[in-house]
Amino acid sequence: MENIQIEVRDNLLTITVDLTQRGRLSKAGRSRVIGCTNGNVPLIDSKGYRKERLNCTVSVPLSQEELAAWPLNDTEATAGPT
């Protein structure tokens, strides 16, 4: 998981993401991923694994200036805007 913490307590799921992080470029190159579970992750509480799964991505779109400056100087950029 990237910049995301999850906690299950008393049947409540709490997701914490630091929104001040810059994040990596998305695969499409149109946004920055701030926090991501990188697929389905199991939820675990004090009794063990639960049947629910979480798949979560928090992102922010690139600014017009960032899009105009494509390709960005980011080694994680794999594709340009389409």
C-alpha positions in Angstrom: 0.0 0.0 0.0 1.1 3.5 -0.7 0.5 6.3 1.8 -2.7 4.7 3.1 -3.5 3.2 6.5 -6.6 1.2 7.3 -8.1 0.2 10.6 -11.2 -1.9 11.4 -12.6 -1.4 14.9 -16.1 -2.3 16.1 -17.3 -2.8 12.5 -16.1 0.6 11.4 -13.4 1.0 8.7 -11.1 4.0 9.1 -8.9 5.0 6.1 -6.1 7.5 6.6 -4.3 9.2 3.8 -1.7 12.0 4.1 -3.1 14.5 1.5 0.1 16.6 1.7 2.1 13.9 -0.2 3.0 14.6 -3.8 2.4 11.1 -5.0 3.4 9.3 -8.2 2.1 9.8 -11.7 -0.9 7.6 -12.7 -0.4 5.1 -15.5 -2.3 7.4 -17.9 -0.2 10.4 -16.8 -3.2 12.7 -16.1 -3.1 12.6 -12.3 -1.0 12.0 -9.3 -1.8 9.0 -7.0 -1.6 10.2 -3.4 -2.6 7.0 -1.8 -3.4 3.5 -3.1 -4.1 0.0 -1.8 -2.6 -1.4 -5.0 -5.5 -3.8 -5.5 -7.9 -5.6 -3.2 -6.6 -5.9 0.4 -8.3 -8.0 3.1 -9.7 -6.2 6.1 -8.5 -7.5 9.5 -9.9 -6.7 12.9 -9.2 -8.0 16.4 -10.8 -11.4 15.6 -8.8 -11.9 12.4 -9.6 -11.7 8.7 -13.0 -10.4 7.6 -14.9 -11.3 4.4 -14.7 -7.7 3.1 -11.9 -6.4 0.8 -10.9 -2.8 0.1 -9.7 -1.4 -3.2 -9.0 2.3 -2.9 -7.1 5.0 -4.8 -6.9 8.7 -3.9 -5.6 11.0 -6.7 -5.4 14.6 -7.8 -5.6 15.7 -11.4 -2.5 17.4 -12.9 -2.6 21.1 -13.3 -2.8 22.7 -16.7 0.8 23.8 -16.4 1.9 20.2 -15.6 0.0 18.8 -18.5 1.4 21.5 -20.9 4.9 20.6 -19.7 4.5 16.9 -20.6 6.5 14.8 -20.4 7.1 15.5 -16.8 10.5 14.9 -15.2 9.2 11.9 -13.4 10.8 8.5 -13.8 7.5 6.8 -13.0 5.8 8.4 -16.0 5.0 5.6 -18.5 2.5 7.2 -20.8 1.5 10.7 -21.9 -1.9 12.2 -21.8 -4.2 11.0 -24.6 
